[in-house]
Amino acid sequence: MNSQFKIGQSVTLLDDDFSGVITKILDERIFISTEDGFEFEVNASEIVPNHNLEIEEPDDFEALVSEKEKAYKKKKSTTQKIKGTIPPMEVDLHIHQLTSNERGMSSHDKLNLQIDTARHKLEFAVKKRIQRVVFIHGVGAGVLKAELEYLFSRYENIKFYDADYQKYGLGATEIYIYQN
C-alpha cells in the first residue's frame, strides 16, 4: 500500500486538469472520484496531493461561522457608506402592474398608458431630485424600449443606459438625472 496517499485525500492528476478524492488504494493503483461522481483509476506516480485544498473542520465550527457572519455584516455596511450610492427608484411598466383590467385595451392604448406612466414618473423624479430611476419594460419586441429612449432623448439633463444585467436582465433601462 502507498503510504504517501490515504483514502479521503484530495489529489490532482499531473497531466490532466482535474482533481478528486481518493476512494480506494490497491498497491500503486489509486481510485479517484471527481466531484461530478466519475471514478478514475490512476497510478500513484500520476497524481499529487492537494495540501492547500484539504479542509479541516475546526473544533468550534458554529463559533467560526458566527464570527465570519459578523465580519461580513460589518464589511458590507462600511462599503455601503463608502460607496454612498442610493438605490434607484424602480418603475415597473409591465401592463399588468399599471392597470387591474387590460381587457378591451388595444396595443396602442397599452403603449400610451406605459409611456404616460413613464413620463409622469420621470417628471416626479426630476421634481423630487431623484438622480437614478430604473424603468423595467421587459424584453418583448422592443417597441416600448424604443419609445422610452425617444422620450428620454428629449431631456437634456438625462443620460440613459441599460440597467444592471445581473439584477434586471435585458428588460430594463436606467436613467441618470443631472441635478442643477
Secondary structure, 3 states (H helix, E strand, C coil): CCCCCCCCCEEEECCCCCEEEEEEEECCEEEEECCCCCEEEEEHHHEEECHHHCCCCCCCHHHHHHHHHHHHHHHHHHHHHHHCCCCCEEEECCHHHHCCCCCCCCHHHHHHHHHHHHHHHHHHHHHCCCCEEEEECCCCCCHHHHHHHHHHHCCCCEEEEECCHHHHCCCEEEEEECCC
